[in-house]
Amino acid sequence: MSQTLRSGSVGCIGHVSVSKCLLIWQASTRRCSHRASALVYRVSNPMSCALCGTAGAVSDFSPLPGQSDSIPKHLITSNVPPLDSQIPVFRQLLVDSQASVGVLNARIDALQAALARLVRERDNLVLKGKGCKEVLAPVRRIPPELVFEIFSRVRCTRIINPQTAERVEQPPWMLSHICKSWRQTAIGSPSLWRSIRIIHGLGKNSYRTGFPIAMIQTQLSRTGSLPLHIHYEWREHGSWQPGEEGPMWDLLRRESNRWESLHIHCSTWELAERLEPFLQPAKRRLDGLATVEFIVDSDYVVNSRQWDLFSSAPRLSTVFLTSKTHNDCSPNFIIPWSQITHYRGSYYTAKQLDILRSCTHLVECSLRFFNQSGARTDVPVVLPHLLRLHVTSSEIPTYITAPSLQELLIENTSLTLTPFLERSSCHLLTLILTNLLSIDGLIPLLTLCSSLEHLTFILDAHSKVTIGSLSTLFKALALQPSSTQTIDGICPGLTSLTFGWWSLRGCSWKDTFFAMIRSRAQRLRVVRVLSLKVGGNDFAEELRKQIGYLNRKGSPFDAKQLSGDDAQGFLEGLYL
């Protein structure tokens, strides 16, 4: 055995030292243009060096000679002393074993050192390859125009109204911190910074308190001369210092001629009235204002003095003065109603009717009437351009005539809509009825809606609807082929149907429901069933099987059951 091996080397035993072996191997691999072939040869030839491949070399992995002798088992497993003649043999075995252990330890140390070096080289090459992939990544070659388009579509949004899941666009603060080129695109795109959101007086669980003046200044400087969207929330909870809102509004008022939309949400009427001194100086500088949303979280009417801030906004066309769910009352504003096309508000009957009589160009509106005796109802309310109407009671349409109406959503329906439909002679395409206490008048109502394409009806949580009346309704909605190759029945052009409930006992109505769906396979494409009560009736699997059968027959149905929060979200998404 060579001295090189005993000194702890690895490589070719009896031929060359480990350092020389490594040098030979490195040089050969540099010169070799077919490294893979050389590696296969070395692996397939067990008599070659594991590092340099020298033919005929004894590998470091070969066993050491003279290791076949072993201690008799009965001496290991007992306390019997060895014979006097065996003692010299065992002493020699001990010496040889210790020597061999030393040799093997030297081999192991050398191999571990070589392995560590190879691991470092491999890791460096992996990092180099990763760097090359990053340099060659297609994302680096995306043109700035496409990056801007992506930013525009994936812009961060934040929920500003938990009740209705309304969202507001956020400026791309995070996107501008990803890399230099993306930052340049974000900062150099004024339209990405137009939405300015301020939250004042936050609670302890909220993410920000006070006014980020520096952030507002930065956003304003990055928007150039583009129109602005202002979102302001003022909460009575949390810490705030009186007067700190002044500098913020001074900064925003300087750009009031660029306001395109103004969204204000206050938790109390007191806070809303505190805003007037800050907003009033901008009265005659609202030339670009098109949308106003002013919501106060209060379910009672305050007879505050009128605000005339928006009375001279020439482009104002959209006014939202209550939330989508009408859980609050509208403020007392002077609005140029004759130019308004989109309106949402909650007022006493007399004021609401006066507003509607002035809105001759109204296209969409959502209304809540507070009962008031003595309101003038003899003067008709004609809305010739109205296309979409959302009301909280079926009594409201008794005051209105809308000949162009296409979509009608009514909450708390008592189904007294027949006079309204006959008077308006409109061709409804969408009918949404929620909180139905009874469906007794639904069949005659639907008979008048021959042009209907989308029908949604939701039973109230306290509904007294029986399974028998529900089955009768579905039977009436089933279509029957006539002898003239046409379809006879109620609403023959229906393409989508949504049925929802809070609590239903029994399931015998399902047979008539699915029979009705099958009869409409020629036109009906979307079916939604809403189980609004958590843990309520669940027949998603049965729905899947029934619709799967129709799909196999060639009718491409989109059917789905929504439950709990998903059903509530779907329903709230219907509101105007």
C-alpha positions in Angstrom: 0.0 0.0 0.0 1.5 3.3 -1.0 2.5 6.1 1.3 0.2 8.4 -0.6 -2.9 6.5 0.5 -1.8 6.2 4.1 -1.4 10.0 4.2 -5.1 10.4 3.5 -5.3 10.8 -0.3 -7.9 9.7 -2.7 -7.7 8.7 -6.3 -5.4 6.2 -8.0 -3.8 3.9 -5.4 -0.2 3.1 -6.2 -0.1 5.4 -9.2 -0.5 9.1 -8.5 -1.3 11.4 -5.6 -4.8 12.8 -5.2 -3.7 16.3 -6.1 -2.1 15.2 -9.3 -5.2 13.0 -10.0 -7.5 16.0 -9.7 -5.3 18.1 -11.9 -5.3 15.4 -14.6 -9.1 15.0 -14.3 -9.7 18.8 -14.6 -7.4 19.1 -17.6 -8.9 16.2 -19.3 -12.5 17.4 -18.8 -11.5 20.8 -20.2 -10.0 19.3 -23.3 -12.7 16.7 -23.8 -15.5 17.8 -26.0 -17.6 14.8 -25.1 -17.7 14.9 -21.3 -20.8 12.8 -21.1 -19.0 9.9 -23.0 -16.0 10.1 -20.8 -18.2 9.9 -17.7 -20.0 6.9 -19.0 -16.7 5.2 -19.6 -15.4 5.8 -16.1 -18.6 4.6 -14.5 -18.7 1.5 -16.7 -15.1 0.6 -16.0 -14.8 -0.4 -12.3 -10.9 -0.7 -12.6 -10.6 3.0 -13.5 -10.1 5.9 -11.1 -13.3 7.5 -9.9 -11.9 11.0 -10.5 -9.5 10.9 -13.5 -10.5 7.6 -15.2 -6.9 6.2 -15.3 -7.2 2.7 -16.7 -6.1 -0.2 -14.4 -6.1 1.9 -11.3 -7.5 0.5 -8.1 -10.5 2.6 -7.0 -10.6 4.1 -3.5 -13.9 2.4 -3.1 -12.4 -1.1 -3.3 -12.3 -3.0 0.0 -9.0 -3.3 1.9 -7.3 -6.6 1.9 -7.1 -9.0 4.9 -10.5 -8.0 6.4 -12.1 -11.5 6.2 -11.0 -12.7 9.6 -13.7 -12.4 12.2 -14.1 -13.0 16.0 -16.0 -16.2 16.8 -19.5 -15.4 17.7 -19.5 -17.4 21.0 -16.8 -15.2 22.3 -18.7 -12.0 21.5 -22.0 -13.2 23.0 -20.6 -14.7 26.2 -18.1 -14.0 29.0 -15.9 -17.0 28.1 -12.1 -16.0 28.1 -10.1 -16.8 24.9 -7.6 -19.6 24.9 -4.0 -18.7 25.5 -3.2 -19.6 21.9 -5.9 -17.2 20.6 -4.7 -14.2 22.5 -1.8 -13.3 20.1 -4.2 -13.7 17.1 -6.7 -11.3 18.6 -4.0 -8.8 19.4 -2.9 -8.8 15.8 -6.5 -8.5 14.6 -6.8 -5.4 16.9 -3.7 -3.8 15.4 -4.7 -4.5 11.9 -8.3 -3.2 12.5 -7.1 0.0 14.0 -4.7 0.5 11.0 -7.4 -0.1 8.5 -9.8 2.3 10.4 -7.1 4.9 10.1 -6.8 4.3 6.4 -10.5 4.4 5.8 -10.8 7.6 7.9 -8.2 9.2 5.7 -10.1 8.1 2.6 -13.3 9.4 4.0 -11.8 12.8 5.0 -10.4 13.2 1.5 -13.5 12.2 -0.2 -15.6 14.5 2.0 -13.3 17.4 1.1 -13.6 16.6 -2.6 -17.3 16.2 -2.3 -17.6 19.6 -0.5 -15.6 21.2 -3.3 -17.8 19.6 -6.0 -21.0 20.6 -4.1 -19.7 24.2 -4.1 -19.0 24.1 -7.8 -22.4 22.6 -8.5 -24.2 25.3 -6.4 -22.2 28.0 -8.2 -23.2 26.5 -11.5 -26.9 26.3 -10.4 -26.8 29.9 -9.4 -25.2 30.9 -12.7 -27.9 28.9 -14.6 -30.6 30.5 -12.5 -29.2 33.9 -13.3 -29.1 33.1 -17.0 -32.7 32.0 -16.9 -33.6 35.3 -15.2 -31.7 37.3 -17.8 -33.4 35.4 -20.6 -36.9 35.5 -19.0 -39.6 36.8 -21.4 -40.9 39.2 -18.7 -37.8 41.3 -19.1 -38.7 41.9 -22.8 -42.4 42.9 -22.2 -42.8 46.4 -23.7 -43.8 49.2 -21.3 -47.2 49.5 -23.1 -48.1 46.0 -22.2 -46.8 46.4 -18.6 -49.1 49.4 -18.3 -52.1 47.4 -19.7 -51.4 44.7 -17.1 -51.2 47.2 -14.3 -54.5 48.8 -15.4 -56.2 45.4 -15.3 -54.8 44.1 -12.0 -54.8 47.3 -10.1 -55.4 46.7 -6.4 -58.9 47.3 -5.0 -60.1 47.6 -1.5 -63.6 47.0 -0.1 -65.1 50.3 1.0 -68.6 49.1 2.0 -68.7 45.6 3.7 -72.5 45.5 3.2 -72.4 45.7 -0.5 -68.7 44.7 -1.2 -68.2 47.9 -3.1 -64.6 48.4 -4.1 -62.4 51.3 -4.9 -59.2 51.3 -7.0 -56.0 51.7 -5.2 -52.9 53.5 -6.6 -50.0 51.1 -7.6 -47.8 51.8 -4.6 -46.8 48.1 -4.4 -46.3 47.6 -8.1 -43.8 50.5 -8.2 -41.5 48.6 -5.8 -40.9 45.5 -7.9 -38.2 46.5 -10.3 -36.7 49.6 -11.9 -38.5 49.2 -15.3 -41.8 48.5 -13.7 -41.4 51.4 -11.4 -40.7 53.7 -14.3 -43.8 52.4 -16.0 -46.0 52.8 -12.9 -44.7 56.3 -12.1 -44.9 57.4 -15.7 -48.5 56.3 -16.2 -50.7 59.2 -14.8 -54.0 57.2 -15.2 -52.9 54.6 -12.6 -52.8 57.3 -9.8 -56.1 59.0 -10.4 -57.9 57.4 -7.5 -57.2 59.1 -4.2 -58.5 57.5 -1.0 -58.4 59.1 2.4 -59.6 57.5 5.6 -60.1 59.7 8.7 -60.7 58.6 12.3 -60.1 54.9 12.0 -60.8 52.3 14.6 -58.0 50.4 16.4 -58.3 47.4 14.1 -58.0 49.5 10.9 -54.8 49.9 8.9 -54.3 53.7 8.9 -55.1 56.7 11.0 -55.0 60.3 9.9 -54.2 61.9 6.6 -51.2 60.9 4.5 -50.5 64.4 3.1 -47.2 63.3 1.5 -48.9 60.5 -0.3 -51.7 62.8 -1.6 -49.1 65.3 -2.9 -47.2 62.5 -4.6 -50.3 61.1 -6.3 -51.4 64.6 -7.5 -48.0 65.2 -8.9 -48.1 61.9 -10.8 -51.5 62.4 -12.3 -50.5 65.3 -14.5 -53.7 67.0 -15.7 -56.0 64.0 -15.7 -59.4 63.9 -14.0 -59.4 62.7 -10.4 -61.5 60.2 -8.3 -61.7 61.3 -4.7 -62.8 58.7 -2.0 -63.1 60.1 1.5 -64.2 58.2 4.6 -64.8 59.8 8.0 -65.4 57.5 11.0 -66.3 58.7 14.5 -64.2 55.9 16.0 -60.4 56.1 16.5 -58.1 58.9 17.2 -58.1 62.2 15.3 -57.2 65.8 16.0 -59.7 68.6 15.2 -58.3 70.7 12.4 -56.0 68.2 10.8 -58.4 67.7 8.0 -58.0 71.3 6.9 -54.6 71.0 5.1 -55.7 67.9 3.4 -58.8 69.6 1.9 -56.8 72.7 1.0 -54.6 70.4 -1.0 -57.5 68.7 -2.8 -59.5 71.9 -3.4 -56.7 73.3 -5.5 -57.4 70.5 -8.0 -61.2 70.6 -7.6 -61.6 71.6 -11.3 -60.2 68.1 -12.0 -62.6 66.2 -9.8 -64.4 63.7 -12.0 -66.0 61.8 -9.1 -66.4 62.5 -5.4 -67.3 59.7 -3.0 -67.9 60.6 0.6 -68.9 58.2 3.4 -69.5 59.5 6.9 -70.6 57.5 10.0 -72.8 60.2 11.4 -74.7 63.3 10.3 -72.5 65.4 12.7 -69.4 64.4 10.8 -71.1 65.0 7.4 -72.0 68.6 8.4 -68.4 69.2 9.5 -67.4 68.7 5.9 -69.4 71.6 4.5 -66.8 74.3 5.3 -64.1 72.3 3.6 -66.1 71.5 0.5 -68.1 74.7 0.0 -65.2 76.8 -1.4 -65.0 74.4 -4.3 -68.6 75.2 -5.3 -67.9 77.0 -8.6 -64.9 75.0 -9.6 -66.6 71.7 -10.3 -66.7 71.9 -14.1 -65.5 68.3 -14.6 -67.5 66.6 -11.8 -69.7 63.8 -13.3 -70.4 61.6 -10.2 -71.3 62.3 -6.6 -71.7 59.6 -4.0 -72.5 60.9 -0.5 -73.5 58.3 2.1 -74.2 58.8 5.8 -74.6 55.7 8.0 -78.0 56.7 9.6 -81.4 55.2 9.2 -83.3 58.4 10.3 -83.9 61.6 8.4 -82.1 64.8 9.5 -83.8 68.1 8.5 -80.5 69.9 7.9 -80.2 72.9 5.8 -79.8 72.4 2.1 -76.3 72.2 0.6 -75.9 73.9 -2.7 -72.3 72.7 -3.4 -73.3 70.7 -6.5 -76.0 73.1 -7.8 -73.7 74.5 -10.5 -71.8 71.4 -11.7 -72.5 71.4 -15.5 -71.4 67.8 -16.2 -73.0 66.1 -13.1 -75.0 63.1 -14.3 -74.7 60.5 -11.6 -75.9 61.0 -8.0 -75.8 58.3 -5.3 -77.1 59.5 -2.0 -77.6 56.2 -0.2 -76.0 52.8 -0.2 -77.1 50.0 -2.5 -79.1 48.4 0.2 -80.9 51.6 1.2 -80.0 51.2 4.9 -79.5 54.9 5.3 -81.2 58.2 4.6 -80.1 60.7 1.9 -78.8 64.2 2.7 -80.6 67.4 1.8 -78.8 68.6 -1.4 -79.7 71.0 -4.2 -79.0 69.0 -7.4 -79.5 70.0 -11.0 -81.9 67.1 -11.4 -82.8 67.8 -15.0 -79.3 66.6 -16.2 -79.2 63.6 -13.9 -79.2 60.2 -15.7 -78.3 57.8 -12.8 -79.8 58.3 -9.3 -80.0 56.5 -6.0 -81.7 58.0 -3.0 -83.9 57.6 0.1 -86.4 60.4 0.9 -90.0 61.0 2.1 -92.6 60.3 -0.6 -93.3 64.0 -1.5 -89.6 64.9 -2.0 -88.9 61.7 -3.9 -91.7 62.3 -6.3 -90.6 65.9 -6.8 -87.1 64.7 -7.7 -88.5 62.2 -10.1 -90.7 64.7 -11.9 -87.5 66.8 -12.5 -85.4 63.9 -13.7 -86.6 63.9 -17.3 -83.4 62.2 -18.6 -83.2 59.5 -16.0 -81.8 56.2 -17.3 -81.2 54.2 -14.1 -82.5 54.8 -10.5 -82.8 53.1 -7.2 -85.4 54.4 -4.8 -86.6 54.1 -1.2 -89.7 56.0 -0.1 -90.4 56.9 3.5 -94.1 56.9 4.1 -95.6 60.3 4.3 -99.3 61.3 4.3 -100.5 64.2 2.1 -97.9 63.7 -0.7 -99.2 64.8 -4.1 -99.8 61.8 -6.3 -102.2 63.4 -8.8 -99.3 64.8 -10.9 -98.0 61.9 -13.0 -94.3 60.9 -12.9 -93.3 60.0 -16.5 -89.8 58.8 -17.0 -89.5 58.2 -20.8 -85.8 57.2 -20.9 -85.8 55.0 -17.8 -84.2 51.6 -18.5 -83.5 50.2 -15.0 -85.5 50.6 -11.9 -84.8 49.3 -8.3 -87.3 50.0 -5.6 -87.8 48.8 -2.1 -91.5 48.3 -2.3 -94.0 47.3 -5.0 -96.1 50.3 -4.0 -93.6 52.7 -5.5 -94.3 51.9 -9.2 -97.9 53.0 -8.7 -96.6 56.6 -9.0 -94.4 56.0 -12.1 -94.9 55.4 -15.8 -91.8 54.1 -17.6 -92.5 53.1 -21.2 -88.9 52.2 -22.0 -88.2 50.1 -18.9 -86.2 46.9 -19.4 -85.1 45.9 -15.9 -87.1 46.0 -12.7 -85.9 45.0 -9.3 -88.4 45.1 -6.4 -87.8 44.3 -2.7 -90.5 43.4 -0.2 -92.8 42.5 -3.1 -96.5 42.2 -2.6 -97.0 41.7 -6.4 -99.3 44.7 -7.1 -97.4 45.5 -10.3 -100.0 44.7 -12.9 -101.4 48.3 -13.1 -97.8 49.6 -13.5 -96.9 47.2 -16.4 -100.2 47.8 -18.2 -99.9 51.6 -17.8 -96.2 51.7 -19.0 -96.6 49.1 -21.8 -92.9 48.4 -21.4 -91.1 45.3 -22.7 -89.3 44.0 -19.6 -86.2 41.9 -20.3 -85.2 41.4 -16.6 -87.4 41.0 -13.5 -86.0 40.5 -10.1 -88.3 40.0 -7.1 -86.8 39.6 -3.6 -88.2 39.1 -0.2 -91.4 37.5 -1.5 -93.9 36.7 1.2 -96.3 35.1 -1.2 -96.2 33.9 -4.8 -100.0 33.9 -5.3 -99.9 36.7 -7.9 -96.7 35.7 -9.6 -98.3 33.7 -12.4 -100.6 36.5 -13.7 -97.7 39.0 -13.4 -95.4 36.8 -15.5 -98.1 36.3 -18.1 -97.8 40.0 -18.8 -94.0 39.8 -19.3 -94.0 37.9 -22.6 -90.6 39.4 -23.6 -88.9 38.5 -20.3 -85.4 36.9 -20.7 -84.0 36.9 -17.1 -86.1 36.0 -14.1 -85.0 36.0 -10.4 -87.4 35.5 -7.5 -86.3 35.0 -3.9 -88.6 33.9 -1.0 -88.5 35.9 2.2 -87.1 34.4 5.4 -90.7 34.7 6.8 -92.4 33.5 3.7 -95.5 31.4 4.1 -95.2 29.9 0.6 -96.3 26.3 0.6 -94.7 23.4 -1.3 -98.0 23.0 -3.2 -98.1 26.6 -4.4 -94.4 26.3 -5.4 -95.1 23.2 -7.5 -98.1 24.9 -9.1 -95.8 27.8 -10.1 -93.2 25.6 -11.7 -95.9 23.6 -13.5 -97.2 26.9 -14.9 -93.7 27.9 -16.1 -93.2 24.6 -17.9 -93.4 25.0 -21.7 -95.6 22.8 -23.9 -94.8 22.3 -27.7 -97.8 23.3 -29.8 -99.0 21.8 -33.1 -97.6 24.8 -35.0 -93.9 24.1 -34.2 -93.9 26.9 -31.7 -93.6 27.0 -27.9 -96.6 27.9 -25.8 -96.4 29.1 -22.2 -95.3 31.8 -19.8 -92.2 33.8 -20.7 -91.2 31.5 -23.6 -87.9 33.5 -24.3 -86.5 33.0 -20.8 -82.7 32.4 -21.0 -81.7 32.6 -17.3 -83.6 31.7 -14.1 -82.6 32.2 -10.5 -84.7 30.8 -7.6 -83.7 31.4 -3.9 -85.1 30.8 -0.5 -84.2 31.0 3.2 -86.1 28.0 4.5 -88.1 25.4 2.6 -89.7 22.3 4.1 -90.2 19.3 1.9 -88.7 18.6 -1.4 -91.6 17.5 -3.6 -91.3 20.8 -5.5 -88.0 19.6 -7.0 -89.6 17.2 -9.5 -91.7 20.0 -11.0 -88.7 22.4 -10.9 -86.5 20.0 -12.9 -89.4 19.1 -15.3 -89.8 22.8 -16.0 -86.0 23.2 -16.6 -86.2 20.2 -19.0 -89.1 21.8 -20.9 -87.1 24.9 -21.5 -83.9 23.2 -22.7 -84.2 24.9 -26.1 -83.6 28.5 -24.8 -82.7 28.4 -21.0 -79.0 28.5 -20.5 -78.3 29.7 -16.9 -79.9 28.3 -13.8 -79.0 29.5 -10.3 -80.5 28.2 -7.0 -79.7 30.2 -3.9 -79.9 28.7 -0.4 -79.5 31.8 1.7 -79.7 30.2 5.0 -76.4 28.6 6.1 -76.9 24.8 6.4 -80.2 25.0 4.6 -81.5 22.8 1.8 -78.8 21.3 -0.3 -79.4 19.6 -3.6 -76.3 20.6 -5.5 -75.6 17.0 -6.3 -79.1 16.4 -7.6 -78.9 19.6 -9.6 -75.6 18.5 -11.1 -77.0 15.2 -12.2 -80.1 16.7 -13.8 -78.2 19.4 -15.6 -75.6 16.8 -16.6 -78.3 14.8 -18.3 -79.4 17.9 -20.3 -75.8 18.7 -21.2 -75.4 15.2 -22.7 -78.5 15.8 -24.7 -76.9 18.8 -26.3 -78.2 21.7 -24.2 -75.2 23.6 -22.7 -76.5 24.6 -19.3 -74.6 26.7 -16.7 -76.2 25.5 -13.4 -75.0 26.2 -9.9 -76.2 26.2 -6.3 -74.9 29.1 -4.2 -75.3 28.9 -0.4 -74.7 31.2 2.6 -72.3 34.1 1.9 -71.9 33.2 -1.8 -75.7 33.5 -2.2 -75.8 36.8 -0.3 -73.0 38.2 -2.5 -74.8 37.1 -5.7 -78.0 38.8 -4.5 -76.3 42.0 -3.5 -74.6 42.1 -6.8 -78.0 42.5 -8.5 -78.6 45.9 -6.8 -78.2 49.1 -8.8 
